[in-house]
Amino acid sequence: MTADLIERIRLIRSPTIGPITYRQLIARFGSARAALDAIPDLARRGGGSSPRLFSADQAERERAQVEKLGGRYLVLGQGLYPSILAELDDAPPLLIAKGGTGLLDRPTVAIVGARNASAAACRFARGLAHDLGREGLVVASGLARGIDSAAHDGALESGTIGIVAGGIDIFYPPENEARQKAMFERGLVLAEMPPGTEPRARHFPYRNRIIAGISLGTIVVEAAPRSGSLITARLAGEAGRDVMAIPGSPLDPRARGCNQLIRDGATLVQSAADVVEAIQPMKPLVASPTHDYRPQVEELDGEAVETIESLLGPSPVPVDEIIRLSGASSGSVQMALLELDLAGRLDRHAAGKVSLRSA
């Protein structure tokens, strides 16, 4: 198990290997070890040079650091990894967890909102989280200022999960250090990034997809238009989860995002009872058994690869459209994209779109 974990750490930490590429490599070659051995040849076939792979020594140092910090790895498709999160196409192959992993067995809802939230909204979020805990629900959020912090505080005694954008040992914002340490003891903290990683702007959308993916539904308490909370709500909707919002005054800019969500079809909620009613049909997802989520891929001939590559350009296009226009099977298209990805010639975008990377 330790040897396999080291190889999986090497694979996901290597340049050009993201969650989707990781899944396709494991599906194609059956193990992380075999995938690592195959990457140089795949990259050459895609028209590029072999990426520099994460070394076994680097992976062992990371594993030892996680153990020293009191954390553990959750591996996609194994053990405690939440099956509801595994349903995402871009689910993180590895999560680092510290705290009560038993919370992952319980139904979870997310509460997110503005960092500069009003005092009234923070009070409401804290009370809502407390009431949801009394209903047997775990509350997930992003350990940010404002609504996130209020939600964690309200659910700390009943069960709360914090998903951080950096490493498990990084306290961001700094004033949340005591709160995060309390969650190590009485809740659960999850990180996709390795220890020591300082959060950067690009990390937060990745963090947001985990918040949405681990939850049956996402509740937005207060959010300005184009805020990170609305990104989380969009990701929840794309994953087929419930999107809920608290209505607010049209005179308050912090309420415009929530009011927009409701206008666009989000469920208006005002109490924990409303939330429980909204997510009731989703609850069976939590208890669903672990499945093999890996795609099936096929061998490619040169002509098929040329056809698929010719359909790509600088503008993002859905993979489904490439499959339709090429006449190739889904597995063949995914394999061609995998080779281009490993060669550093492909960019992957939201909503399953891809484009050729500019030279």
C-alpha positions in Angstrom: 0.0 0.0 0.0 2.8 2.5 0.9 4.6 1.7 -2.4 1.4 2.3 -4.4 0.7 5.5 -2.5 4.2 6.8 -3.3 3.6 6.1 -7.0 0.2 7.8 -6.9 1.8 10.9 -5.3 4.5 10.9 -8.0 1.9 10.7 -10.7 -0.5 13.5 -9.6 2.4 15.9 -8.6 4.2 15.5 -11.9 3.9 18.5 -14.3 1.0 18.3 -16.9 -0.8 15.6 -14.8 -4.2 16.9 -13.6 -7.1 14.9 -12.1 -8.6 14.0 -15.5 -5.3 12.9 -17.0 -4.5 11.0 -13.8 -7.8 9.0 -14.2 -7.2 8.3 -17.8 -3.7 7.1 -17.2 -4.8 4.7 -14.4 -7.6 3.4 -16.6 -5.2 2.8 -19.5 -2.4 1.2 -17.6 -4.0 -0.2 -14.5 -1.6 1.3 -11.9 0.3 4.4 -11.2 3.6 2.6 -11.6 2.8 1.5 -15.2 1.4 4.9 -16.0 4.7 6.6 -14.9 6.7 4.2 -17.1 4.5 4.9 -20.1 4.4 8.7 -19.9 7.7 9.4 -21.9 6.4 7.4 -24.9 2.9 8.9 -24.7 4.4 12.4 -24.6 6.6 11.7 -27.7 3.6 10.3 -29.6 1.7 13.6 -28.7 4.5 15.6 -30.4 6.3 16.8 -27.2 9.2 15.9 -24.9 8.7 13.8 -21.8 7.7 15.9 -18.7 10.0 15.8 -15.7 8.3 13.4 -13.3 8.0 13.9 -9.6 10.7 11.7 -8.0 10.2 8.8 -5.5 12.3 10.8 -3.0 10.1 13.8 -3.3 7.0 11.7 -2.9 8.4 10.0 0.2 9.3 13.4 1.7 5.7 14.5 1.2 4.2 11.3 2.6 6.5 11.6 5.7 5.5 15.3 6.2 1.8 14.4 6.0 2.3 11.7 8.6 4.3 14.1 10.9 1.5 16.6 10.7 -1.0 14.0 11.9 -2.7 13.8 8.5 -3.6 10.9 6.2 -4.2 10.5 2.5 -7.6 9.7 1.0 -7.2 7.9 -2.3 -9.8 8.2 -5.1 -11.7 4.9 -5.3 -10.2 3.5 -2.0 -11.2 3.4 1.6 -12.6 6.5 3.1 -12.7 8.6 -0.1 -16.3 10.0 -0.3 -18.2 8.4 -3.1 -20.2 11.5 -3.8 -17.0 13.5 -4.5 -15.7 10.7 -6.7 -18.6 11.2 -9.1 -16.9 14.4 -10.3 -14.9 14.0 -13.5 -12.2 16.1 -12.0 -12.3 14.7 -8.5 -8.9 15.1 -6.7 -7.0 11.8 -7.0 -5.6 12.4 -3.5 -6.9 14.4 -0.5 -5.0 15.1 2.7 -7.2 14.8 5.7 -6.7 15.8 9.3 -9.4 15.3 11.9 -12.4 13.1 12.3 -12.7 11.3 9.0 -15.9 9.6 10.3 -17.7 12.8 9.2 -17.3 11.7 5.6 -19.9 9.0 6.2 -22.6 11.5 7.0 -24.7 13.6 4.6 -23.1 17.0 4.1 -24.3 20.5 2.9 -22.1 23.5 2.1 -22.6 27.0 3.4 -20.6 29.7 1.5 -20.8 33.4 1.2 -19.0 36.8 1.3 -15.8 37.3 3.1 -16.9 40.9 4.0 -20.3 39.7 5.1 -22.7 41.7 7.2 -23.0 41.0 10.9 -26.6 39.9 10.3 -25.6 37.4 7.6 -22.9 36.0 9.8 -25.3 35.5 12.6 -27.8 33.8 10.3 -25.1 31.5 8.8 -24.0 30.5 12.3 -27.5 29.8 13.4 -28.4 27.9 10.2 -25.2 25.7 10.6 -26.1 24.9 14.2 -29.7 24.0 13.2 -28.5 21.8 10.3 -26.2 20.0 12.7 -29.2 19.2 14.9 -30.8 17.7 11.8 -27.9 15.3 11.5 -26.1 17.1 8.7 -22.4 18.0 8.4 -21.6 21.5 7.3 -18.8 22.1 4.8 -17.2 25.4 3.9 -13.9 26.9 2.9 -12.4 28.3 6.1 -12.4 31.8 4.8 -13.4 35.0 6.6 -17.0 36.0 7.0 -19.7 33.5 6.1 -17.4 30.5 6.0 -16.0 31.1 9.5 -19.5 31.7 10.9 -20.8 28.4 9.4 -17.8 26.4 10.8 -18.4 28.0 14.3 -22.1 27.1 14.2 -21.5 23.5 13.3 -18.3 22.8 15.2 -20.0 20.7 17.9 -22.2 18.7 15.5 -19.8 18.2 12.6 -18.0 20.5 10.2 -15.5 20.0 7.3 -13.2 22.7 6.2 -11.6 22.6 2.7 -8.5 24.7 2.4 -6.9 26.1 -0.8 -3.3 25.6 0.4 -1.5 22.9 2.4 -3.1 21.3 5.5 -0.5 23.1 7.6 -1.1 26.6 6.3 -3.5 28.8 8.2 -5.2 31.2 5.8 -6.3 33.8 6.6 -3.9 33.9 9.6 -6.6 34.9 12.0 -8.3 31.5 11.4 -5.4 29.6 12.9 -7.2 28.9 16.2 -10.4 27.9 14.3 -8.5 25.5 12.0 -6.7 23.9 14.9 -10.0 23.4 16.7 -11.3 21.7 13.6 -8.4 19.3 13.6 -9.6 18.2 17.0 -13.4 18.4 16.7 -14.1 18.5 12.9 -12.2 17.7 9.7 -9.9 19.7 7.4 -9.2 18.6 3.8 -6.5 19.8 1.4 -5.7 18.9 -2.2 -2.4 20.7 -2.2 0.7 19.2 -0.5 1.9 20.5 2.9 3.6 23.9 2.8 1.7 25.2 -0.2 0.7 28.8 0.3 -2.7 29.4 -1.3 -2.7 31.4 -4.6 -5.6 32.8 -6.5 -5.6 29.9 -8.9 -6.1 27.4 -6.1 -9.4 28.7 -4.9 -11.6 27.5 -7.8 -10.1 24.0 -7.3 -10.9 24.3 -3.6 -14.5 25.4 -4.5 -15.1 22.3 -6.6 -14.3 20.1 -3.6 -16.7 22.1 -1.4 -19.5 21.6 -4.0 -18.6 18.0 -4.8 -18.5 16.7 -1.3 -22.0 18.2 -0.5 -25.5 17.2 -1.4 -26.3 20.9 -1.8 -24.7 24.3 -1.5 -26.3 27.3 0.3 -25.2 30.8 -0.5 -25.9 33.2 2.3 -24.5 36.5 1.0 -22.5 37.0 -2.2 -21.7 39.8 -4.6 -22.0 39.2 -8.4 -19.0 37.3 -9.8 -17.8 36.2 -6.4 -16.1 33.0 -5.5 -19.3 31.8 -3.8 -21.2 32.0 -7.1 -18.4 29.9 -8.6 -19.1 27.2 -6.0 -22.8 27.4 -6.6 -22.2 27.0 -10.4 -20.0 24.0 -9.8 -22.6 22.5 -7.5 -25.3 22.9 -10.2 -23.0 21.4 -12.9 -22.5 18.4 -10.6 -26.2 17.9 -10.3 -26.4 19.1 -6.7 -29.0 21.4 -5.1 -28.2 25.1 -5.2 -29.9 27.1 -2.5 -29.7 30.8 -1.6 -30.8 33.2 1.2 -32.7 36.2 -0.2 -31.6 39.6 0.7 -32.3 43.3 0.3 -31.9 44.5 -3.3 -30.3 47.6 -1.8 -27.4 45.6 -0.4 -24.7 44.7 -3.1 -23.8 41.7 -1.0 -27.3 40.2 -1.6 -27.3 40.6 -5.4 -25.6 37.3 -6.0 -28.1 35.4 -3.9 -31.1 37.2 -5.5 -29.7 36.5 -8.9 -29.3 32.8 -8.1 -32.9 32.6 -6.9 -34.1 34.4 -10.1 -32.2 31.8 -12.1 -33.8 28.9 -10.4 -31.9 28.3 -7.1 -34.1 27.1 -4.2 -35.0 29.9 -1.8 -34.3 28.8 1.8 -35.0 30.5 5.1 -34.4 27.8 7.6 -32.8 24.4 8.2 -36.2 22.7 7.5 -36.2 24.2 4.0 -32.7 22.8 3.4 -33.6 19.3 4.6 -36.6 19.3 2.4 -34.5 20.4 -0.6 -31.8 17.8 -0.3 -34.0 14.8 0.8 -34.0 13.2 -2.7 -30.2 13.5 -2.8 -29.4 11.6 0.4 -29.1 8.1 -1.2 -25.9 9.4 -2.9 -24.0 9.4 0.3 -24.5 5.7 0.9 -23.8 4.6 -2.7 -21.2 1.9 -3.0 -17.8 2.6 -4.4 -17.7 2.2 -8.2 -15.0 2.0 -10.8 -15.3 5.6 -12.2 -12.5 5.1 -14.7 -13.2 5.5 -18.4 -12.4 2.9 -21.0 -9.8 3.8 -23.7 -8.7 2.1 -26.9 -5.6 1.9 -29.1 -5.3 4.6 -31.8 -4.1 4.6 -35.4 -2.2 7.5 -36.8 -5.0 8.6 -39.1 -7.5 8.9 -36.2 -5.0 10.9 -34.2 -4.5 13.4 -37.1 -8.3 13.7 -37.5 -8.8 14.4 -33.8 -6.0 16.9 -33.6 -7.2 18.8 -36.8 -10.5 19.5 -35.0 -8.7 21.3 -32.2 -7.7 25.0 -32.2 -7.0 27.9 -29.8 -10.7 28.2 -28.9 -12.1 25.8 -26.3 -14.4 23.1 -27.7 -16.4 20.4 -25.9 -14.9 16.9 -26.0 -18.3 15.6 -27.0 -18.2 17.8 -30.1 -14.8 16.3 -31.1 -16.2 12.8 -30.7 -19.2 13.7 -32.9 -17.2 15.4 -35.6 -14.4 12.9 -35.7 -16.5 9.8 -35.9 -14.1 8.1 -33.5 -15.1 6.3 -30.3 -15.1 8.2 -27.0 -12.1 6.1 -25.8 -10.1 6.9 -28.9 -10.7 10.6 -28.6 -9.8 10.6 -24.9 -6.6 8.7 -25.7 -5.5 11.2 -28.3 -6.2 14.1 -25.9 -4.2 12.3 -23.3 -1.2 12.1 -25.5 -1.5 15.8 -26.4 -1.9 16.7 -22.8 1.2 14.8 -21.7 3.1 16.5 -24.5 2.2 19.9 -23.1 0.1 20.8 -26.2 -3.4 20.7 -24.7 -5.3 23.0 -22.3 -8.3 21.7 -20.4 -11.0 24.1 -19.5 -14.2 24.1 -17.4 -17.3 22.2 -18.5 -15.2 19.5 -20.3 -13.8 21.7 -23.0 -10.2 21.5 -24.5 -8.1 23.6 -26.8 -4.6 23.4 -28.4 -2.1 25.3 -26.4 -0.5 28.2 -28.1 3.2 27.6 -29.1 
